[in-house]
């Protein structure tokens, strides 16, 4: 939190973090299991994703040369772990690069006027706090009726399980369950220059990490069970 005023562009926030059900469709496309049903081929997608990767530090290096290996490369690290692999649980164990690739794939399929992408920290904090709330639901301290945190459950929970913790606008799981990858670099104070920001706390972190203004940072190639992502539809940042 910088305490500086910022202008947030008009955009649509996804109600929930991306689930395993959605992400598996992306992986199925990469593995060409369902490529014939999509609006773009794997070859076309690979060409456009590589063009995007050219503009982002570390992304080109991350992508393996053969796109036919991307399905395994971007598959959730916890795909076979019963604690995290339920269809309605948020996908975890994916890198920032994989999350960005998923949003790019969605754009290629939708070909809509609005661009799907990860939110920036400014956008996320505004959506979570409305500029005034300490927590997405208000000022009251977190409890097990509002969020999944502090290993109270011992794993992620299906998205939307905590309606008492929603924002007034109806956004779910903005605090607890999974840290959400942000579009932007963390910047000053990061443990590595390539680190991307995350927001929201998670199932395994304490209440200290749950206020809307709390930040976290990780290398974009990290695969943890506490990290997921949420998409927004708005203007392109590139």
C-alpha positions as CSV (number, residue, x, y, z in Angstrom):
1,X,0.0,0.0,0.0
2,X,1.5,3.4,-1.0
3,X,-1.3,5.6,0.4
4,X,-1.2,7.5,-2.9
5,X,-4.4,8.1,-4.9
6,X,-4.8,6.2,-8.1
7,X,-7.3,5.9,-10.8
8,X,-8.8,2.5,-11.5
9,X,-10.0,1.8,-15.1
10,X,-13.4,0.3,-15.7
11,X,-13.3,-3.4,-15.7
12,X,-15.1,-6.6,-14.7
13,X,-13.7,-8.8,-11.9
14,X,-14.3,-12.5,-11.9
15,X,-16.5,-13.5,-8.9
16,X,-14.2,-16.4,-8.0
17,X,-10.6,-17.4,-8.4
18,X,-10.0,-19.7,-11.4
19,X,-11.0,-23.2,-10.6
20,X,-9.5,-26.5,-11.5
21,X,-12.5,-27.1,-13.8
22,X,-11.6,-24.1,-15.9
23,X,-7.9,-24.6,-15.9
24,X,-8.2,-28.2,-17.0
25,X,-9.9,-27.1,-20.1
26,X,-6.9,-24.9,-20.9
27,X,-4.5,-27.9,-20.2
28,X,-6.7,-30.1,-22.4
29,X,-6.3,-27.6,-25.2
30,X,-2.5,-27.6,-24.8
31,X,-2.5,-31.4,-24.9
32,X,-4.6,-31.2,-28.0
33,X,-7.3,-33.4,-26.4
34,X,-10.0,-30.7,-27.3
35,X,-8.1,-28.5,-29.7
36,X,-10.5,-29.4,-32.5
37,X,-13.4,-27.8,-30.5
38,X,-11.6,-24.5,-30.0
39,X,-11.5,-21.4,-32.2
40,X,-7.7,-21.5,-32.6
41,X,-5.2,-24.3,-33.1
42,X,-2.3,-25.0,-30.8
43,X,0.1,-23.8,-33.4
44,X,-1.8,-20.4,-33.7
45,X,-1.9,-20.1,-30.0
46,X,1.8,-20.9,-29.6
47,X,2.7,-18.2,-32.1
48,X,0.6,-15.5,-30.4
49,X,1.7,-16.5,-26.9
50,X,5.4,-16.3,-28.0
51,X,4.7,-12.8,-29.3
52,X,3.2,-11.8,-26.0
53,X,6.1,-13.5,-24.1
54,X,8.6,-11.3,-26.0
55,X,7.3,-8.3,-24.2
56,X,7.6,-9.7,-20.7
57,X,10.8,-10.3,-18.8
58,X,11.5,-14.0,-18.3
59,X,8.4,-15.3,-20.1
60,X,10.2,-16.3,-23.4
61,X,12.8,-18.2,-21.4
62,X,10.1,-19.9,-19.4
63,X,8.3,-21.3,-22.5
64,X,9.7,-24.7,-23.6
65,X,10.5,-24.7,-27.3
66,X,8.0,-27.4,-28.3
67,X,4.4,-26.3,-27.5
68,X,3.4,-29.9,-27.4
69,X,5.2,-30.1,-24.0
70,X,3.4,-27.0,-22.6
71,X,0.5,-29.1,-21.2
72,X,2.8,-30.9,-18.9
73,X,4.9,-27.8,-18.2
74,X,1.8,-25.7,-17.1
75,X,-0.2,-28.5,-15.5
76,X,-1.0,-27.9,-11.8
77,X,1.7,-29.3,-9.6
78,X,-1.1,-30.6,-7.3
79,X,-3.3,-32.1,-10.1
80,X,-3.1,-35.5,-8.4
81,X,-3.4,-34.3,-4.8
82,X,-6.9,-34.9,-3.3
83,X,-6.5,-31.9,-1.0
84,X,-6.4,-29.5,-3.9
85,X,-7.8,-31.1,-7.1
86,X,-11.6,-30.8,-6.7
87,X,-13.3,-29.3,-9.7
88,X,-14.6,-26.3,-7.8
89,X,-11.5,-25.7,-5.8
90,X,-9.2,-22.9,-7.0
91,X,-6.3,-24.2,-9.1
92,X,-3.0,-24.0,-7.3
93,X,0.5,-24.9,-8.1
94,X,0.7,-22.9,-11.2
95,X,3.3,-20.3,-12.1
96,X,2.6,-16.6,-12.9
97,X,3.6,-17.4,-16.5
98,X,1.0,-20.2,-16.7
99,X,-1.7,-18.0,-15.2
100,X,-0.8,-15.3,-17.9
101,X,-0.9,-18.0,-20.6
102,X,-4.3,-19.1,-19.4
103,X,-5.7,-15.6,-19.7
104,X,-4.1,-15.3,-23.2
105,X,-5.8,-18.5,-24.3
106,X,-9.1,-17.3,-23.1
107,X,-8.6,-14.1,-25.2
108,X,-7.8,-16.2,-28.2
109,X,-11.0,-18.2,-27.8
110,X,-13.3,-15.3,-27.0
111,X,-11.9,-12.7,-29.4
112,X,-13.9,-10.2,-27.4
113,X,-13.5,-6.4,-27.3
114,X,-12.5,-6.6,-23.6
115,X,-9.2,-8.3,-22.7
116,X,-8.9,-11.0,-20.1
117,X,-5.9,-10.7,-17.9
118,X,-4.6,-10.8,-14.3
119,X,-5.5,-7.7,-12.2
120,X,-3.0,-5.2,-11.1
121,X,-2.6,-4.6,-7.4
122,X,-4.3,-1.2,-7.6
123,X,-7.3,-2.8,-9.3
124,X,-7.4,-5.8,-6.9
125,X,-7.2,-3.6,-3.7
126,X,-9.9,-1.3,-4.9
127,X,-12.2,-4.3,-5.7
128,X,-11.4,-5.9,-2.3
129,X,-11.6,-2.8,-0.1
130,X,-13.7,-0.2,-2.0
131,X,-11.0,2.2,-0.8
132,X,-12.3,2.1,2.8
133,X,-12.6,-1.5,4.1
134,X,-9.9,-3.2,6.0
135,X,-11.1,-6.6,4.9
136,X,-13.4,-7.5,1.9
137,X,-16.4,-7.8,4.2
138,X,-15.6,-4.7,6.4
139,X,-13.7,-4.0,9.6
140,X,-14.6,-7.1,11.7
141,X,-11.7,-9.5,12.4
142,X,-11.5,-12.7,10.2
143,X,-13.3,-15.8,11.5
144,X,-14.1,-19.3,10.1
145,X,-17.4,-18.1,8.8
146,X,-15.8,-15.5,6.5
147,X,-12.6,-17.1,5.2
148,X,-10.3,-20.1,4.9
149,X,-7.0,-19.3,6.6
150,X,-4.5,-20.4,9.2
151,X,-4.7,-24.1,8.2
152,X,-8.2,-24.2,9.9
153,X,-9.3,-26.5,7.1
154,X,-5.9,-27.8,6.1
155,X,-6.4,-27.3,2.3
156,X,-8.2,-25.1,-0.1
157,X,-12.0,-25.0,-0.1
158,X,-14.4,-24.8,-3.1
159,X,-14.8,-21.2,-4.3
160,X,-17.7,-19.4,-2.8
161,X,-17.8,-21.4,0.4
162,X,-17.7,-18.3,2.5
163,X,-20.5,-16.0,1.4
164,X,-20.2,-14.1,4.8
165,X,-16.7,-13.0,3.6
166,X,-17.8,-11.6,0.2
167,X,-17.4,-7.9,-0.7
168,X,-20.6,-5.8,-0.9
169,X,-20.4,-6.3,-4.7
170,X,-20.4,-10.1,-4.3
171,X,-16.7,-10.9,-5.0
172,X,-15.9,-14.2,-3.2
173,X,-12.6,-15.4,-1.6
174,X,-10.8,-12.1,-1.9
175,X,-9.3,-12.9,1.5
176,X,-8.0,-16.4,2.4
177,X,-8.1,-19.6,0.4
178,X,-5.4,-18.7,-2.2
179,X,-2.9,-15.9,-2.7
180,X,-3.7,-14.4,-6.1
181,X,-1.1,-13.6,-8.7
182,X,-1.1,-10.0,-9.8
183,X,-0.2,-8.7,-13.2
184,X,2.4,-6.3,-12.0
185,X,6.0,-6.7,-10.6
186,X,6.3,-6.3,-6.9
187,X,8.9,-3.6,-7.3
188,X,11.0,-2.1,-4.5
189,X,11.6,-4.4,-1.6
190,X,11.1,-7.7,-3.6
191,X,13.6,-10.5,-2.9
192,X,14.2,-10.7,-6.6
193,X,13.7,-8.2,-9.4
194,X,11.5,-10.6,-11.3
195,X,9.1,-11.1,-8.4
196,X,5.4,-10.7,-9.1
197,X,3.0,-9.4,-6.5
198,X,0.3,-11.5,-4.9
199,X,-2.7,-10.5,-2.8
200,X,-5.3,-12.0,-0.5
201,X,-3.7,-14.4,1.9
202,X,-4.4,-18.1,1.8
203,X,-5.6,-21.3,3.5
204,X,-2.2,-21.8,5.1
205,X,-1.4,-18.2,6.2
206,X,-2.4,-16.4,9.3
207,X,-4.8,-13.4,9.7
208,X,-1.8,-11.0,9.5
209,X,-1.9,-11.6,5.7
210,X,-5.6,-11.1,5.2
211,X,-6.2,-7.3,5.2
212,X,-6.9,-5.9,1.7
213,X,-3.7,-3.8,1.8
214,X,-1.3,-6.6,2.6
215,X,1.2,-7.6,-0.2
216,X,3.3,-10.6,-1.0
217,X,5.9,-11.4,-3.6
218,X,7.3,-14.5,-5.3
219,X,9.4,-15.3,-8.3
220,X,6.9,-15.9,-11.3
221,X,8.2,-19.4,-11.7
222,X,7.2,-20.6,-8.2
223,X,4.7,-23.5,-7.8
224,X,3.0,-23.5,-4.4
225,X,-0.2,-24.9,-3.0
226,X,-1.1,-21.5,-1.6
227,X,-1.0,-19.6,-4.9
228,X,-3.8,-19.3,-7.5
229,X,-5.2,-16.5,-9.6
230,X,-8.3,-14.6,-10.6
231,X,-9.0,-12.9,-14.0
232,X,-10.5,-9.5,-14.9
233,X,-11.9,-8.3,-18.2
234,X,-10.7,-4.8,-19.0
235,X,-8.2,-2.9,-21.1
236,X,-5.0,-4.4,-22.2
237,X,-1.8,-3.3,-20.3
238,X,0.5,-4.1,-23.2
